[in-house]
């Protein structure tokens, strides 16, 4: 079975236990590959290039957003986490999963960013805010399993449609031969 590439995106300093917990779930329990910018080997590339590439190429993007906005990419004037989110969304909006930590956000940029990612019309569905690593793991587990099941159903439906189309073509060929 092919492993999915799950990219964890969050601020690193304040959400390290959550990142470690999510990685343990993705690898040990779900059997997928976990990608984290700080553990990815990419000699000859800038951290920005690596983060953008991981966000674009992953199968599932997991955005774990806390109370802090994080490191700002100087030439972009946005955080590395927001940059990764935008790259993942641009590559495939359907692969973006959002998880938000409970607590009071004081940083104006983080408030703006969280409002955007949670917007009713243009944002993403999310569970209630998580208060522990255990809650976060359970939310991610449910979402990855639901998403994977949906993708399998879509693939099976395409196979059924292709078989039906193939049968129609064969029937038309037989009719035309008569």
Residue pairs with C-beta under 8 A, 6 or more apart in sequence:
1 31
3 31
3 32
3 33
4 32
4 33
4 59
4 60
4 144
4 148
5 32
5 33
5 35
5 57
5 58
5 59
5 60
6 26
6 32
6 33
6 34
6 35
6 58
6 59
6 60
6 62
6 144
7 35
7 36
7 54
7 55
7 58
7 60
7 61
7 62
7 84
7 88
8 19
8 22
8 23
8 26
8 34
8 35
8 36
8 62
8 64
9 37
9 55
9 61
9 62
9 63
9 64
9 81
9 84
9 85
9 88
10 18
10 19
10 63
10 64
10 65
10 66
10 81
11 66
11 68
11 69
11 70
11 71
11 79
11 81
12 19
12 38
12 70
13 68
14 66
14 67
14 68
15 64
15 66
15 101
17 133
18 64
18 66
18 101
18 130
18 133
18 136
19 36
19 64
21 133
21 134
21 136
21 137
22 34
22 62
22 64
22 136
22 137
22 140
23 34
23 36
24 137
25 137
25 140
25 141
26 32
26 33
26 34
26 62
26 140
26 144
27 33
27 34
29 141
30 141
30 144
30 145
32 60
32 144
35 54
35 58
37 47
37 50
37 51
37 54
37 80
37 84
40 50
40 54
42 49
42 50
42 53
45 53
47 80
48 73
48 80
48 83
51 80
51 83
51 84
51 87
52 83
52 84
52 87
54 84
55 61
55 83
55 84
55 85
55 87
55 88
55 91
56 87
56 88
56 90
56 91
57 91
58 88
58 95
59 95
60 95
60 97
60 144
60 147
61 84
61 85
61 88
61 89
61 95
61 96
61 97
62 97
62 99
62 140
63 81
63 84
63 85
63 88
63 96
63 97
63 98
63 99
63 117
64 99
64 101
64 136
65 81
65 98
65 99
65 100
65 101
65 110
65 113
65 114
65 117
66 100
66 101
66 103
67 101
67 103
67 104
67 105
67 106
67 107
67 110
68 107
68 110
69 79
69 81
69 82
69 107
69 109
69 110
69 113
70 79
70 80
70 81
71 79
71 80
72 78
72 79
72 80
73 79
73 80
73 83
76 83
78 86
78 109
79 109
79 113
81 113
82 113
85 96
85 117
88 95
88 96
89 96
96 124
97 124
97 140
97 143
97 144
97 147
98 117
98 118
98 123
98 124
98 125
98 126
99 126
99 127
99 130
99 136
99 139
99 140
100 114
100 117
100 118
100 126
100 129
100 130
101 129
101 130
101 131
102 129
102 130
102 131
103 129
105 111
105 114
116 122
116 123
117 123
117 124
118 124
118 126
127 139
127 142
130 136
130 139
